[in-house]
Each structure stands twice: as C-alpha cells, then as structure tokens.
Amino acid sequence: MIIGRFWNGRIFNGLVTSKRVYPIHGNIYQDQQYQLDNQSYLLSELRILPPCVPGKIICVGLNYRDHSDELGFAYPEEPVLFMKPPSGIIGPGDNIIYPKMSQQVDYEAELAVVIKKTARYLKPDQVFDHILGYTCANDVTARDLQKKDGQWTRAKSFDTFAPIGPFINTELNPDNLEIKLFLNGELRQHSNTKNFIFSTTELISFISQIMTLNPGDLVLTGTPSGVGPMKEGDLVQVEVEGIGKLSNTVVNSQHD
C-alpha cells in the first residue's frame, strides 16, 4: 500500500493509486481496517506534504559497505547513531536552505523507516510488526561544520535539512532496494540496501534498546557512496525503488 499525506484546504492521509488519491479514515498507526472515502482526488490537484510528522529522527552513520570502503573506514562493530531535529523536516518540492554559516552543504540519499507503533526492547523478529513502511530521505549535512565541530549536531540540524517523501510504501523488503541520487539530473549515488552493514531489523532492535520509538518516528538507515556538495539552484532528487522520487531545490538563506 502506498500512503501519502496531502493538503487541499485540509490535511489528510490518503491511499495513492496511480494518478488518484483516496482519503483514509482512521489512524494509519494502529492495527485496524482503514476506510477509504468514496471521493477521490487527482494527485496533481493536491499538495504533497511530508508523509509523516516524527517526534524524533534517529540516523545511522556508516551503514553501507561501499560508503565505508570509499572513506577507508573499518566497518563499525555497532550502529553509529546520531539525531536530527523534527524542525528540519520538509516535503517534496520544498526548498533546502543553504545556511550562511556553512561553506559546504552535502546531499546524502537514504532509506527512511517509519515506525508504526510504540517500540521498546524489540527482538529482531519483532521489528517488522512495528514498522509502518518506508520513504525516501536526504540527510542534508553542513560538511565543513561537521569536521570543525568534531560532533554532528550543528551540521545535521539546520531547518530544511531533513527532506522526506514523497510517500510511504508499506510492502517493501527494506534490505534489497535500489537507491539513487541525482544532482541536476546527473546520477551521483547508486547502490542497493543489500549493502547495509546492519540490516533493518538489527538497526531497529538496537535503537529500541536505547530509546522508545513512537508512532511516526523516523529511522534513517545510512547513505551509500558518492556523497557530495550542493550549491544554490541545484535540483537534488532521491529515488528509492518502490517509493518514488523526492525532489528539492537548494536556495540561499535570506537571513543575515
């Protein structure tokens, strides 16, 4: 099932089928039968919003073998975790704002896991029951600030640095998906989640030993090789097999 979040004067979740959207009645984060509205809308008539509103965004560093190899790093023995604030969330078509504080802002294509229900101390075989589905994400990073600070909070936390979307696919195998990133139409990242160092179940189980995951929370599973800089005017597009393409344009900050 493909689920999106939309606006047409009101905000609603909807089932996406080809070119049409059917509003969903009921809580998509609970185990229940959804009811679809008899009335549908053309997808082209709606504004596509970020597909979820997370309370927190947990991110994983160095989780692709090709990216670790590219950097010359040994594979981590445990997942390397950091967080991004929900205030960074933007949706398809929204602008990524290049902050004046940074001189190098990079793209990072990622598969994002959307949590379905409260999760704590999960065993790996319990994980999939707690996942709603999967969406595209771009872990935008001020690389110069990351290197300068020696820790990642400032570099990862600017407003607009967490584009997600366009939709949530609830029926994918997250550990065998093609992932791509295009910069101005040129392919810059291309890999497959089968190159994960830690599988989706390992990641979610590990994180749940540390913190409670709540409905709508996001887990970004890491980026493959090919990370690089963006500049004003660039169009950056993340594409994950079975989900669609997340497109955003880079603009300069208007704030001094």
Sequence and secondary structure as in RCSB ss.txt:
>XXXX:A:sequence
MIIGRFWNGRIFNGLVTSKRVYPIHGNIYQDQQYQLDNQSYLLSELRILPPCVPGKIICVGLNYRDHSDELGFAY
PEEPVLFMKPPSGIIGPGDNIIYPKMSQQVDYEAELAVVIKKTARYLKPDQVFDHILGYTCANDVTARDLQKKDG
QWTRAKSFDTFAPIGPFINTELNPDNLEIKLFLNGELRQHSNTKNFIFSTTELISFISQIMTLNPGDLVLTGTPS
GVGPMKEGDLVQVEVEGIGKLSNTVVNSQHD
>XXXX:A:secstr
 EEEEEESSSEEEEEEETTEEEEEES TTSSS  EE S  EEGGGSEEE S   S EEEEES BHHHHHHHT   
 SS EEEEE GGGEE TT EEEE TT S EEE EEEEEEE S B S  GGGSGGGEEEEEEEE  EEHHHHHHHS
SSHHHH STT EEEEEEEESS  TTS EEEEEETTEEEEEEEGGGBSS HHHHHHHHHTTS B TT EEE    S
  EEE TT EEEEEETTTEEEEEEEEE    
